[in-house]
Amino acid sequence: MTKDEALLMCLEYIEKNAHERKYVRHAIKAALEVKYVQVSPLAFVEMVMEKEHLIGKPIFWAEWPNKENT
Protein backbone atom coordinates (compact mmCIF):
# COMPACT_ATOMS: atom_id res chain seq x y z
CA MET A 1 0.00 0.00 0.00
CA THR A 2 1.33 3.41 -0.92
CA LYS A 3 1.22 6.44 1.34
CA ASP A 4 -1.43 8.02 -0.89
CA GLU A 5 -3.63 4.94 -0.67
CA ALA A 6 -3.28 4.91 3.10
CA LEU A 7 -4.28 8.56 3.34
CA LEU A 8 -7.32 7.95 1.14
CA MET A 9 -8.33 5.04 3.38
CA CYS A 10 -8.03 7.33 6.40
CA LEU A 11 -10.22 9.97 4.80
CA GLU A 12 -12.88 7.39 3.90
CA TYR A 13 -12.76 6.08 7.46
CA ILE A 14 -13.24 9.56 8.89
CA GLU A 15 -16.35 10.05 6.78
CA LYS A 16 -17.87 6.83 8.13
CA ASN A 17 -16.66 7.03 11.74
CA ALA A 18 -16.64 10.67 12.82
CA HIS A 19 -16.37 9.70 16.51
CA GLU A 20 -12.87 8.22 15.97
CA ARG A 21 -11.29 11.18 14.20
CA LYS A 22 -8.42 11.59 16.67
CA TYR A 23 -7.09 8.10 15.90
CA VAL A 24 -7.22 8.72 12.18
CA ARG A 25 -5.52 12.08 12.63
CA HIS A 26 -2.57 10.32 14.30
CA ALA A 27 -2.39 7.79 11.45
CA ILE A 28 -2.35 10.56 8.85
CA LYS A 29 0.40 12.42 10.71
CA ALA A 30 2.49 9.23 10.87
CA ALA A 31 2.03 8.65 7.13
CA LEU A 32 3.12 12.19 6.32
CA GLU A 33 6.27 11.88 8.43
CA VAL A 34 7.74 9.09 6.31
CA LYS A 35 11.33 9.97 5.43
CA TYR A 36 13.09 8.79 2.29
CA VAL A 37 16.52 7.25 2.87
CA GLN A 38 19.45 6.66 0.56
CA VAL A 39 21.12 3.29 1.06
CA SER A 40 24.06 1.51 -0.53
CA PRO A 41 23.41 -0.41 -3.76
CA LEU A 42 24.04 -3.70 -1.95
CA ALA A 43 21.55 -2.87 0.83
CA PHE A 44 18.98 -1.86 -1.80
CA VAL A 45 19.34 -5.13 -3.69
CA GLU A 46 19.05 -7.11 -0.45
CA MET A 47 15.85 -5.26 0.52
CA VAL A 48 14.10 -5.65 -2.83
CA MET A 49 15.16 -9.22 -3.58
CA GLU A 50 12.07 -11.31 -4.39
CA LYS A 51 9.83 -8.24 -4.03
CA GLU A 52 9.87 -7.22 -7.70
CA HIS A 53 6.08 -7.61 -7.89
CA LEU A 54 5.41 -4.75 -5.45
CA ILE A 55 4.19 -1.42 -6.83
CA GLY A 56 4.45 2.01 -5.25
CA LYS A 57 6.94 4.64 -4.19
CA PRO A 58 9.87 3.16 -2.28
CA ILE A 59 11.03 4.94 0.88
CA PHE A 60 14.65 4.08 0.10
CA TRP A 61 16.84 4.31 -2.98
CA ALA A 62 20.40 3.75 -4.13
CA GLU A 63 22.64 5.50 -6.65
CA TRP A 64 25.32 3.84 -8.74
CA PRO A 65 28.03 4.89 -9.14
CA ASN A 66 27.96 6.64 -5.81
CA LYS A 67 30.49 9.01 -4.24
CA GLU A 68 32.33 6.12 -2.59
CA ASN A 69 33.05 4.48 -5.95
CA THR A 70 34.06 7.53 -8.02
Buried (B, 14 or more C-beta within 10 A) or exposed (E): EEEEEBBEBBEEBBEEEEEEEEEBEEBBEEBEEEEEEEBBBEEBEEEEEEEEEEEEEEEEEBEEEEEEEE
